[in-house]
């Protein structure tokens, strides 16, 4: 790699933000001879034992603030935690000084020799990444699954073998900090307006997503959702081979639905994989996730028999339309990973297609997201909504305007108590917040885990 790190024998790097990915990338850089400083805004006590572990390995750790004076240390580049916005003073100042700023997937990719499958999109990333990993695993290919799914890619670099596929979930936050990141199979599931508080505009958000394809060439494969005109139009700009997926028949190679059966067309040869009704995961969005996973697995020679076996048994991922338990005939589902209106819409659509009546728990961080995509899936599906969080009042007003019975409460515990009191046998109590968790929780995982704990106490 041609950077200023070649100017001296021990290049200097600043890692901003500890969390899981920061500590992992600091460790990777230490293993490769870098002079590493890790800077975390939390106090040393809040960070725990990892601080001492890193210091014992020669890392300098600065806790408690992001002092601008750190930038006077002549760093060759910065590795920024994806969640830290670019408007934070130390990041903005680093950009002013033209210090390269990367994210963990960029740095980790410098040391990866495995074929990389990278999955991005506004919704469905975790489910699709998990499906691909399971298909490759059942085919005997021993994949490693990492990235935004919760396992920092830097933590697996030293253990993954060159012949093992590396399946990565990648977010727009991570992609924004890439320069040479080069997957061999790149999957773009869908594109909706999201994370505008971070990116500023939808155009900037879309541009970050498209960075996934920046370094692909004719030997690589781009898998795109051709049911979205924006993605179909963008395909013509790509250097990679295009292998689309669609819920409609395709006239070219790809994966598609034909009379209720998922088919693969490859080099003109059509192979049936599975009737869509045999897929265990509910909802139209999961049909699309299945199509994308099949398209990716096909690039590694996975047989239709293996693909179908996975889709008939795969129960989903934690916090994504996860069945928790039934209480007095009421079905409780945890969909805490629904962090935007489009994701909540997909979940409501799934229960609408099943003819289920829903008591919906929603709300969270105020990002001024547009709730209007939810409107067609409210009447006849949501019998009642229980709303809380920063965006609660605005969401309450939206639902009230559309004649949905609502209760506005203070927190998730009150929300579940209210929902459980009013839910009738046969109905679904669904936590699908349509908002990020950071107003009250550190992550959607924490929110979902609390919901499940509360349900098990009923």
C-alpha positions in Angstrom: 0.0 0.0 0.0 1.4 3.4 -1.0 0.9 5.8 2.0 3.1 7.9 4.1 3.6 4.8 6.3 6.5 3.9 4.0 8.4 7.1 5.1 9.5 5.6 8.4 10.2 2.2 9.9 7.4 2.4 12.4 4.4 4.3 11.0 2.2 6.2 13.5 -1.5 5.7 13.7 -4.3 7.2 15.7 -7.3 5.0 16.4 -10.4 7.0 17.3 -13.0 5.2 19.4 -12.5 1.9 21.3 -15.7 -0.2 21.3 -15.2 -3.6 19.7 -13.9 -2.5 16.3 -11.4 0.1 17.7 -9.7 -2.3 20.1 -9.6 -5.0 17.4 -8.0 -2.7 14.7 -5.5 -1.4 17.3 -4.5 -4.9 18.0 -4.1 -5.7 14.3 -1.9 -2.7 13.8 0.2 -3.5 16.8 0.7 -7.0 15.4 2.0 -5.4 12.1 4.5 -3.1 13.6 2.6 0.2 13.9 3.1 2.8 16.6 -0.5 3.0 17.8 -2.4 5.6 19.9 -6.0 4.8 20.8 -8.2 7.6 21.9 -11.5 7.0 23.6 -14.0 9.5 24.9 -15.1 7.3 27.8 -13.2 7.3 31.0 -10.5 4.7 31.6 -12.8 3.1 34.2 -15.7 2.8 31.8 -13.4 1.1 29.2 -12.4 -1.7 31.6 -9.5 -4.1 31.4 -9.0 -3.7 27.6 -7.0 -0.5 28.3 -4.4 -2.3 30.3 -4.3 -5.1 27.9 -3.5 -2.7 25.0 -1.0 -0.8 27.0 0.8 -4.0 27.9 1.2 -4.6 24.1 2.7 -1.2 23.6 -0.3 0.9 22.7 -0.7 4.4 24.1 -4.3 4.9 25.3 -5.8 8.3 25.9 -9.2 8.3 27.6 -11.8 10.9 28.7 -11.8 13.2 25.7 -10.8 13.7 22.1 -8.1 16.4 22.5 -7.1 18.2 19.3 -3.5 18.3 20.5 -3.3 14.6 19.6 -3.2 15.6 15.9 0.2 17.3 16.5 1.8 13.9 16.7 2.4 13.5 12.9 0.1 10.5 12.3 0.3 8.7 9.0 -3.4 8.0 9.1 -6.4 7.8 11.4 -8.7 4.8 11.9 -12.1 6.2 13.0 -14.8 4.2 14.6 -17.6 4.2 12.0 -20.1 5.6 14.4 -18.1 8.8 15.1 -19.5 11.5 12.8 -17.2 13.6 10.6 -18.4 16.8 12.2 -16.8 15.9 15.6 -14.0 18.5 16.1 -11.0 16.1 16.1 -12.2 14.4 12.8 -13.0 17.7 11.1 -9.6 19.1 12.1 -7.9 16.0 10.8 -9.6 16.5 7.5 -8.5 20.1 7.4 -4.9 18.8 7.9 -5.4 16.3 5.1 -4.7 13.3 7.4 -6.2 10.2 5.7 -9.1 8.8 7.7 -10.1 5.2 7.3 -12.5 2.7 9.0 -11.8 -0.7 10.2 -12.8 -2.6 7.1 -10.4 -0.6 5.0 -7.4 -1.3 7.2 -8.3 -5.0 7.8 -8.6 -5.6 4.1 -4.9 -4.7 3.6 -4.1 -8.0 5.3 -6.9 -10.3 4.0 -6.1 -12.9 1.3 -9.5 -14.6 1.4 -12.2 -14.0 -1.2 -14.5 -11.4 0.3 -18.3 -11.3 0.0 -19.5 -7.8 1.2 -23.2 -7.1 1.8 -24.7 -3.6 2.1 -28.1 -2.0 1.8 -30.5 0.1 3.9 -32.3 -3.0 5.3 -31.7 -6.8 5.4 -27.9 -6.8 5.7 -27.6 -9.0 8.8 -30.2 -11.6 7.6 -28.6 -11.8 4.1 -25.1 -12.0 5.5 -26.1 -14.7 7.8 -27.9 -16.6 5.1 -24.9 -16.5 2.8 -22.7 -17.7 5.6 -25.0 -20.6 6.4 -25.2 -21.6 2.7 -21.4 -21.5 2.3 -21.0 -23.4 5.6 -23.4 -26.2 4.7 -21.6 -26.5 1.4 -18.4 -27.2 3.3 -16.5 -24.0 2.5 -15.9 -23.0 6.1 -16.7 -19.3 5.7 -16.0 -16.6 8.3 -18.8 -14.1 9.0 -17.8 -10.7 10.4 -18.2 -6.9 10.0 -21.1 -4.8 11.0 -22.9 -8.0 12.0 -21.1 -7.7 15.4 -17.7 -9.4 14.9 -15.0 -6.8 14.0 -13.3 -7.9 10.8 -9.9 -6.9 12.3 -10.4 -9.6 15.0 -10.5 -12.4 12.4 -7.7 -11.3 10.1 -5.1 -13.5 11.8 -7.3 -16.6 11.9 -9.0 -16.8 8.5 -7.2 -18.9 5.9 -6.8 -17.8 2.3 -9.2 -20.5 1.0 -12.0 -19.5 3.5 -14.6 -17.1 2.1 -15.0 -14.0 4.3 -18.6 -12.8 4.4 -18.9 -9.2 5.6 -21.8 -7.0 6.5 -20.8 -3.5 5.7 -22.5 -0.2 6.6 -22.5 3.2 4.9 -20.5 4.4 7.9 -17.8 1.9 7.3 -17.8 2.3 3.5 -17.3 6.1 3.8 -13.9 5.4 5.3 -12.6 3.1 2.5 -10.1 3.7 -0.3 -8.8 0.3 -1.5 -11.4 -2.1 0.0 -11.9 -4.7 -2.7 -14.5 -7.4 -2.3 -14.8 -10.2 -4.9 -18.6 -10.4 -4.6 -20.5 -7.2 -3.7 -24.2 -7.3 -2.8 -26.4 -4.2 -2.8 -29.8 -5.1 -1.3 -31.8 -1.9 -1.4 -31.5 1.8 -1.0 -33.9 4.0 1.1 -33.4 7.3 2.9 -31.6 6.6 6.1 -28.9 7.9 8.5 -29.4 11.4 7.1 -28.4 12.8 10.5 -24.9 11.3 9.8 -24.6 11.8 6.0 -26.5 15.0 5.6 -28.3 14.2 2.4 -29.7 11.2 0.7 -27.2 11.7 -2.2 -24.3 11.5 0.2 -25.7 8.4 1.8 -26.2 6.7 -1.6 -22.6 7.7 -2.6 -21.3 6.0 0.5 -23.1 2.8 -0.4 -21.9 2.9 -3.9 -18.3 3.0 -2.7 -18.6 -0.7 -2.1 -18.1 -1.1 -5.9 -15.3 1.4 -6.4 -12.5 -1.1 -6.8 -14.3 -4.0 -8.5 -13.1 -5.1 -11.9 -14.2 -7.6 -14.6 -13.2 -10.5 -12.4 -15.6 -9.5 -9.7 -19.4 -9.9 -9.3 -21.9 -7.1 -8.4 -25.2 -8.4 -7.1 -27.9 -5.7 -7.3 -31.6 -5.5 -6.6 -33.1 -4.9 -10.1 -36.5 -4.2 -8.6 -35.1 -0.8 -7.6 -34.7 1.5 -10.6 -31.9 3.4 -8.9 -29.8 0.3 -8.4 -30.6 -1.0 -11.9 -29.6 2.3 -13.5 -26.4 2.3 -11.4 -25.3 -1.0 -12.7 -24.2 0.4 -16.0 -21.5 2.4 -14.3 -19.8 -0.7 -12.8 -16.8 -2.6 -14.1 -17.8 -5.8 -12.5 -19.9 -8.6 -13.9 -23.6 -7.9 -13.0 -25.6 -10.7 -11.5 -28.9 -9.2 -10.4 -31.8 -10.5 -8.4 -35.5 -9.7 -8.8 -39.0 -10.7 -7.7 -39.8 -10.7 -11.5 -38.5 -12.9 -14.2 -35.2 -11.8 -15.7 -34.1 -11.9 -19.3 -30.4 -12.1 -18.3 -28.4 -14.2 -15.9 -29.4 -13.7 -12.2 -31.8 -14.9 -9.6 -35.5 -14.3 -9.8 -39.0 -15.5 -9.0 -41.1 -17.2 -11.7 -44.6 -18.3 -10.8 -43.7 -18.6 -7.1 -40.4 -20.5 -7.6 -37.0 -19.0 -7.1 -34.8 -19.7 -10.2 -31.2 -19.2 -11.1 -30.2 -18.3 -14.6 -26.5 -18.7 -15.1 -24.9 -18.8 -18.5 -28.3 -19.2 -20.0 -29.1 -22.3 -18.0 -32.1 -22.1 -15.7 -32.3 -24.0 -12.4 -35.1 -24.1 -9.9 -34.1 -23.7 -6.3 -37.2 -23.5 -4.0 -40.8 -22.5 -4.0 -41.0 -19.2 -2.2 -43.7 -20.5 0.2 -41.2 -23.0 1.5 -38.9 -20.3 2.9 -39.2 -20.3 6.7 -38.6 -16.6 7.3 -41.8 -14.6 6.9 -42.3 -11.5 4.8 -41.7 -10.1 1.3 -38.4 -8.5 2.4 -37.1 -11.9 3.4 -37.9 -13.2 -0.1 -35.6 -10.5 -1.4 -32.9 -11.4 1.2 -33.2 -15.0 0.0 -32.8 -14.0 -3.6 -29.7 -12.0 -2.8 -28.2 -14.8 -0.7 -28.7 -17.4 -3.4 -27.1 -15.0 -6.0 -24.0 -14.7 -3.8 -23.8 -18.4 -2.9 -24.1 -19.3 -6.6 -20.8 -17.6 -7.2 -19.1 -20.2 -5.0 -20.7 -23.2 -6.6 -23.2 -23.9 -3.8 -25.8 -26.3 -5.1 -29.6 -25.5 -5.2 -30.2 -28.4 -2.8 -28.0 -26.8 -0.1 -29.5 -23.4 -0.7 -33.1 -24.8 -0.4 -32.1 -26.7 2.8 -30.9 -23.6 4.5 -34.0 -21.5 3.5 -36.3 -24.2 4.8 -34.7 -24.2 8.2 -33.2 -20.8 8.8 -35.0 -19.0 11.6 -33.4 -15.6 11.3 -31.1 -13.6 13.4 -31.4 -12.2 16.9 -33.4 -8.9 17.1 -34.8 -9.3 13.6 -38.4 -10.5 13.6 -37.3 -12.9 16.4 -40.1 -14.8 18.1 -39.6 -14.5 21.8 -42.5 -16.5 23.4 -46.3 -16.9 23.5 -48.1 -15.7 26.6 -51.8 -16.4 27.1 -52.2 -16.8 23.3 -50.4 -13.6 22.4 -47.3 -13.9 20.2 -44.3 -11.6 21.2 -41.7 -10.7 18.5 -38.5 -8.7 19.0 -37.6 -6.7 15.9 -35.3 -4.2 17.7 -33.0 -4.1 14.6 -35.7 -2.2 12.9 -34.0 1.2 13.2 -35.7 3.1 10.5 -39.3 3.3 9.1 -38.5 1.2 6.0 -37.4 -1.7 8.2 -40.5 -1.4 10.4 -42.6 -1.3 7.2 -41.1 -4.7 6.1 -42.0 -6.2 9.5 -45.6 -4.9 9.4 -45.9 -6.2 5.8 -44.8 -9.6 7.0 -47.6 -9.8 9.6 -50.1 -8.2 7.2 -49.4 -11.0 4.7 -50.1 -13.5 7.5 -53.4 -11.8 8.4 -52.2 -11.0 11.9 -53.5 -8.2 14.1 -50.6 -6.3 15.7 -50.1 -4.3 18.8 -47.1 -2.3 17.7 -44.4 -0.9 20.1 -42.3 1.8 18.4 -40.2 4.9 18.9 -36.6 5.9 19.7 -34.0 8.4 18.6 -35.3 11.4 16.8 -33.7 11.6 13.3 -36.6 13.3 11.6 -37.2 10.2 9.5 -40.2 10.2 7.2 -42.9 7.9 8.6 -45.1 8.1 5.5 -43.9 4.8 4.0 -45.6 3.1 7.0 -49.1 4.4 6.2 -50.3 1.7 3.8 -49.5 -1.0 6.3 -51.3 0.4 9.3 -55.1 0.1 8.8 -56.1 -3.5 9.1 -52.8 -4.6 10.6 -52.0 -2.3 13.6 -54.9 -2.5 15.9 -53.1 -0.4 18.5 -49.7 1.3 18.8 -47.7 2.0 22.0 -45.1 4.8 21.4 -42.2 6.1 23.4 -38.8 7.8 23.0 -37.4 11.0 21.5 -39.4 10.7 18.3 -42.5 9.4 20.2 -44.6 12.6 20.0 -44.1 13.0 16.3 -44.8 9.3 15.6 -47.8 9.5 17.9 -49.2 12.5 15.9 -48.6 10.7 12.6 -50.4 7.6 13.7 -53.2 9.6 15.3 -53.7 11.4 12.0 -54.2 8.0 10.4 -56.8 6.9 12.9 -54.6 4.4 14.8 -55.3 4.0 18.5 -52.2 5.1 20.3 -50.7 5.2 23.8 -47.8 7.5 24.4 -45.6 6.3 27.3 -42.3 7.1 29.0 -40.1 4.1 28.2 -39.9 0.5 26.9 -41.0 -1.1 30.2 -44.2 0.9 30.2 -44.7 0.2 26.5 -44.6 -3.5 27.0 -46.8 -3.4 30.1 -49.4 -1.4 28.1 -49.2 -3.7 25.1 -49.5 -6.8 27.2 -52.5 -5.4 29.0 -54.4 -4.7 25.8 -53.3 -7.5 23.5 -55.8 -10.2 22.7 -55.2 -14.0 22.1 -54.0 -14.6 18.6 -52.5 -11.1 18.2 -48.9 -10.2 17.9 -47.1 -7.8 20.2 -44.3 -6.5 18.0 -41.3 -4.4 19.0 -40.3 -2.8 15.7 -39.1 0.7 16.7 -38.7 2.4 13.3 -36.0 4.4 15.0 -32.4 4.0 16.4 -32.0 3.1 20.0 -29.5 5.7 21.2 -31.9 8.0 23.0 -32.3 5.4 25.8 -30.0 2.5 24.9 -26.4 1.9 23.8 -27.4 -0.3 20.9 -30.4 -2.0 19.3 -29.0 -5.2 20.8 -29.4 -3.8 24.3 -32.9 -2.6 23.5 -33.9 -6.0 22.1 -32.4 -7.9 25.0 -34.3 -5.7 27.5 -37.5 -6.3 25.6 -36.9 -10.1 25.7 -36.2 -10.0 29.5 -39.4 -8.1 30.1 -41.4 -10.5 28.0 -40.0 -13.5 29.9 -41.1 -11.8 33.1 -44.7 -11.6 32.0 
